[in-house]
Amino acid sequence: MRRIVKVYRNLLGIMYSERPFIIFLTIVTAMLSGASNPIFVWVNRQVLNLGMDVAAGKIAFSEYMPYLVLFVACALLPQLFSMLLWTYIDPACELILRTAYKGRMMQKLKRMRYEHLESQASMEIIDKAYDRAEIAAQHLFPKYMYNAITSFVAVAGILYQFGVVRWWLPITLIAPFVLETYLSYINHFNIYEEMETYWKREREYEILGDMLKSREYVKENRLFGSSDFLINTYKSRLNGRNREYERYYFMYLKKHFTSQNISRFAQIGNALLLLWIYSQGGIDIGQLIALTLSIFTSLWNSLREYTYIFQGTGYHIKAFEYYEKYFNLSEDSYGKMDEMPEDTSIEFDNVCFTYPGTDKQILHNLSFTIKSGEKVSIVGENGEGKTTMVKLLLGLFQPDSGQIRVGGRPLSDYSQSVRERLFGPVFQDFAKYSISLNENIGVGDMDKINDKFAIDAAMKKAKVDVFASKLAEGGDTLLGRDFEGGVDISGGQWQRVAIARAFMGDKPILILDEPTSQLDPMAESELYSEFAEMSAGKTAIFITHRLGSTMITERILVISGGKVVQSGSHAELMAQGGLYADMFNSQKQWYVKNGEVA
């Protein structure tokens, strides 16, 4: 019950802050709609009794007429209020709650520690929170709240009329309902747990469905003939999901059938009790018919509505657990140092790191220093921790032990604003936003996203202007095919856009983390050379497992086994022999041009 109160307090808090009138309107219309039910039962009795009096000539039809009007009004009012609920209140609440929950969840996502986005367990929580919390909120308010108030008022008014006949009649009516409702709530709460396997299957087949229809997969599916394989796998996962659903559905029917029989026997039993009371002269014929009809219609429909509300509440409150888990995921923490350091030297001091949820240590007592303004290549085989090191430097992950310093201060001392202004990274899997070319570059410094001069300068530095001038709308051209009018540009051009993004805001530390892996070695080496020229006067870090670019940097750090095993210039490392010389000699044929290593 505490969970229900907590969720409703949250929902009503959102509605009160946005549109308090809707809460008032929901409560008032629900109460009026509910009150029409007991009034209808009373009017029904009068219509029956007085109708017989009119037929017998005991009273005039004009005396009978007001009761007929009230009878029709009581029949129509709930429909009018229901129409108001579905055409105005519900759509308005849906928009408000959707906006509020999406906004809150997006703000949380922005603050969330990056490690959660690489964790399968956390991503499952995130997906379920996004998929279900919003839908659950829209069911709980206004639908369930409106129906709960309507049913409460209706049941209270009708039970009063039964209580006037015999004090114990309300008990015989309510007791079976309470038992049925309790069983339904427990069953639905447990069924939610049972459905976890079903939802896991559903997620699997949805992912496979995306592989069949997404643009990045379609070409290879056609060329390699893998569509049939994926379709068969998709069908297999879909059948697995359907089997889980059937298991859940029949389990639900079995439990639902048991609880439903309780109410059926209770209805028949109470109708027989009324007949017995009538035979004893305790009620008139109008009361007998009106109250008996209410047992099978308005009273039991209102009681049954509570059963549905409790069923649905148990289900949707469980969905809110994922919403709460989502907001309990840890957030990034930043220091209070809000001044940019003049010295941009970088130091890793015995840094160790293991990815969450794994046992293998990726970085093991990693130590090195990069001087301010120095250009350094960090090389090593794939999987040796080069990209992991970059993620730690950027604060995306926190080291298990050891310390990372920038300008002699721990990285953790700096504020979020300083970190954003310090680093200009170009990732291996850089983002390709479906927005304009100018905006694609401008997101590198949100303070200057509308600064045409700064964007043009970054474009020119990264040589984006060479192809931008050929686009139909220049920098305002929409990139990507996700929206109508979007234009696809080549992989090499996207790389230039990513580099221009890094140059936004004149950031003092630039990082190139193998964004050129799809280029041939010679083209990659040329791009690295250009990047070195562009980064004059800045600290620049080049991450690569191809060694053609290392000759343009002042120093090379060789990483193996999660630590630095060699450090020096290209000439020094070649003279030393060891891992670097072995790697370079195995690759140098890639860089031979006119008989010499380029």
Stockholm file with secondary structure:
# STOCKHOLM 1.0

chainA/1-598         MRRIVKVYRNLLGIMYSERPFIIFLTIVTAMLSGASNPIFVWVNRQVLNLGMDVAAGKIAFSEYMPYLVLFVACALLPQLFSMLLWTYIDPACELILRTAYKGRMMQKLKRMRYEHLESQASMEIIDKAYDRAEIAAQHLFPKYMYNAITSFVAVAGILYQFGVVRWWLPITLIAPFVLETYLSYINHFNIYEEMETYWKREREYEILGDMLKSREYVKENRLFGSSDFLINTYKSRLNGRNREYERYYFMYLKKHFTSQNISRFAQIGNALLLLWIYSQGGIDIGQLIALTLSIFTSLWNSLREYTYIFQGTGYHIKAFEYYEKYFNLSEDSYGKMDEMPEDTSIEFDNVCFTYPGTDKQILHNLSFTIKSGEKVSIVGENGEGKTTMVKLLLGLFQPDSGQIRVGGRPLSDYSQSVRERLFGPVFQDFAKYSISLNENIGVGDMDKINDKFAIDAAMKKAKVDVFASKLAEGGDTLLGRDFEGGVDISGGQWQRVAIARAFMGDKPILILDEPTSQLDPMAESELYSEFAEMSAGKTAIFITHRLGSTMITERILVISGGKVVQSGSHAELMAQGGLYADMFNSQKQWYVKNGEVA
#=GR chainA/1-598 SS CHHHHHHHHHHHHHHHHHCHHHHHHHHHHHHHHHHHHHHHHHHHHHHHHHHHHHHTTSSCHHHHHHHHHHHHHHHHHHHHHHHHIIIIIHHHHHHHHHHHHHHHHHHHHHHBCGGGGGCHHHHHHHHHIIIIIHHHHHIIIIIIHHHHHHHHHHHHHHHHHHHHHCTTHHHHHHHHHHHHHHHHHHHHHHHHHHTHHHHHHHHHHHHHHHHHHSHHHHHHHHHHTCHHHHHHHHHHHHHHHHHHHHHHHHHHHHHHHHHHHHHHHHHHHHHHHHHHHHHTTSSCHHHHHHHHHHHHTHHHHHHHHHHHHHHHHHHHHHHHHHHHHHHHSCBCCCCSBCSCCSCCCEEEEEEEEECTTCCCEEEEEEEEEECTTCEEEEECCTTSSHHHHHHHHTTSSCCSEEEEEETTEEGGGBCHHHHHHHEEEECTTCCCCSSBHHHHHHTTSGGGTTCHHHHHHHHHHTTCHHHHTTSTTGGGCBBSSSSTTCBCCCHHHHHHHHHHHHHTTCCSEEEEESTTTTSCHHHHHHHHHHHHHHTTTSEEEEEESCCTTGGGSSEEEEEETTEEEEEECHHHHHHHCSHHHHHHHHHGGGGEETTEEC
#=GC SS_cons         CHHHHHHHHHHHHHHHHHCHHHHHHHHHHHHHHHHHHHHHHHHHHHHHHHHHHHHTTSSCHHHHHHHHHHHHHHHHHHHHHHHHIIIIIHHHHHHHHHHHHHHHHHHHHHHBCGGGGGCHHHHHHHHHIIIIIHHHHHIIIIIIHHHHHHHHHHHHHHHHHHHHHCTTHHHHHHHHHHHHHHHHHHHHHHHHHHTHHHHHHHHHHHHHHHHHHSHHHHHHHHHHTCHHHHHHHHHHHHHHHHHHHHHHHHHHHHHHHHHHHHHHHHHHHHHHHHHHHHHTTSSCHHHHHHHHHHHHTHHHHHHHHHHHHHHHHHHHHHHHHHHHHHHHSCBCCCCSBCSCCSCCCEEEEEEEEECTTCCCEEEEEEEEEECTTCEEEEECCTTSSHHHHHHHHTTSSCCSEEEEEETTEEGGGBCHHHHHHHEEEECTTCCCCSSBHHHHHHTTSGGGTTCHHHHHHHHHHTTCHHHHTTSTTGGGCBBSSSSTTCBCCCHHHHHHHHHHHHHTTCCSEEEEESTTTTSCHHHHHHHHHHHHHHTTTSEEEEEESCCTTGGGSSEEEEEETTEEEEEECHHHHHHHCSHHHHHHHHHGGGGEETTEEC
//
